[in-house]
Every structure is written in C-alpha cells, then in structure tokens.
C-alpha cells in the first residue's frame, strides 16, 4: 500500500538517503557497512543496492522525521559542499564562478525550505553558504600570496 503525501509516497524505493535511514542489523551484517571510499556522494545508493541484492527491500517513509546526531560543524559542512562541487582551490575554477553558482543554489535551497515550512533550516543553509564562500576566498587569497611571494 502506498500512502501519498504530495509528490512523496511511502513505499518501496531504489534507495534511501543516509541522513534519515535505518537498516536492519542482519542486513548490514550480511552486506557490510557503508563503503567510505565512496565519500558522501554515492555511499547511500551503494549500500542499498547491496542490501537489495542480498534479498532485502528498501522503503521510503514519506511522513518521517529525522534528527541528525552527527558531530559535523558548519565549517565541515561547508568544506563538504565545496568538495561536492569540485572546488578545492582556485586551480579548479575561479572563485567568482563558485560564488555565483553557490549563491544560485542557496537561493533555490532556501526557497524550497521556505515553501516546505522548514524555517529552522534557513540559518543553517545560510551559515554553510557563508562559510564556504569565506573558505574559498581565503584559499584564493593564500594562493595569490604564495604566487606573489619572493
């Protein structure tokens, strides 16, 4: 039975995202844990695929609530954001492009959170954006300083 909640439906799913996932201990013991070599990009789909191949189902629960208990700081989230976008230094692409791209996506993300009534996410989203920009500018200035040093 699938219970609709807007565009999200409860029921069988290809994979569940890691920020709000529960696994049966038996399933994880059978297939192993998250593959940390995949980073934060595809480890969710990987473990769900392995669990599905072992005969278990993955389900999405539309009306669920998640409280993250990670020890991540805003700075760690900002660094992950930069890394996910392929930016480690100005050698990857100009900081101006990064600022424009991240500004576009923060506006989209904040708009989505406003529409969904997730007002508590807004200051966190804004803080991650601001710290990511600060890190990028700092790295860019440090790179320029090293190039101009005698």
N, C-alpha and C positions, 0 to 999 in steps of 0.2 A: 504494500500500500504506500502510495506517495502522497505526502501532505504538502500542498503548495503554500508558499509564503512569498508572494510577489514573484520575482523571477527565480528565486531559490526554492528548490524542492528537496524534501527529505527522501532519501532512498539510496540505492546502490550508486557508487561513484567510482571513477577510474582511480582517483587518489584523494587523500585528504591532506590539507596543508598542515605543516608541522606546528604552527603556533597554537593549534586547537585540536590536537589529535590524541587519541587514546588507542593503545594496542593491547591485545591480549598477550599476557606474558608468554603463553605457549607459542604464539605466532612468532614473536621476536626471538625466542629461544631457538625456534626451528630455522629461521632465515638469517639471524644475526641482526646486529644493530644498524643504525644509520651508517652509511659509508661516508666518513668525514672527509675523504679525498674529494668528494663532490662539492664541498663547501656548502654555501647556503643557496645554491641555485637549483639543483635537481635532486637533492637527497630525499625529499618528500616523495616524489613520484617513484624514485628507485626502490625505496623500502616497500611502498605499496605494491609495486609490480612484483617484487619478490614474494610478498605475502600472498598476493593473488595467485601467483604461480604455484604456491605451496597449498592451494586449496581453500584459502580464507577469502572472505568478502570484505570490501571496504564500503563504508556507508557514510554519507554526509547527513548531518542533523541540522536542519535549517534554523531551528529555534534553540540554539545553544549559546552559552555564554562562556567566555574564556578569560581567565585572569593569568597573565604571564608571571612566572616566578623566576625569570631569568635575572642574572646579575648584570645585564648589559647596562652601560651608561649611555647617555646621549652621544658622547664622543665615539663610543664603539659603534653605535647605530649609524652615525654619520660616516665613519670610515667604511662600514659595510656598504652604505649607499654609494659612496664614491667607487668602491671596488666593483660593485654590481654594474656600474655604468662605465666600466672600462677606463677609469681615470685614477691613476696612482701619482702622476706627476704631469707637469706641462708638456712633457715629451709625448704624452698620449694624444692630447689635443688641447687647444687654447683654453685657458681658464674662462675667457669671455663666453665661449660656446658652452662650457659647463654651467656657468651661472644662468645663461638663458634657458638651457634645457632643464636644469633643476628647478628654476622658477616656474616654468610652464607646468611641470609635473606636480609641484607643490600646490599650485593653484587648482589643478584638477583634483588632487587628493583631498585638499581641504573642502572643495566644493562637494565632492562625493560624501565626505564625512558630515558636512552641514545638512545635506539632503537626507542622509540616513539618521540624523539626530545624534551623531556621535561627537558631541561637543567637547568631551574630555580629551579626544584625540588631537584637537586643533593645536593646543600649545605644544604638545609633543612633536607633532609634524613640523611645526614652525621652528622649534628648537633644533631638530635634526637637520633641517634645511640650513639654518643659520650657521650651525657648527660645521657642516660640510663645506659651505662656502668659505668660512674662516680658515679651515684646514687647507683648502685648495689655494686660497690667496697666500697663506703662509708658505706653502710649499713652492709656489711660483716665485715669491719674493726671495726665498732662500736659494732657489736655483739661479735666479738672476744675480744674486750677490756672489755666489760661487763663481759664476762666469766672469764677473767683473773684477774679482779679486786678483791682485798682482801675482 
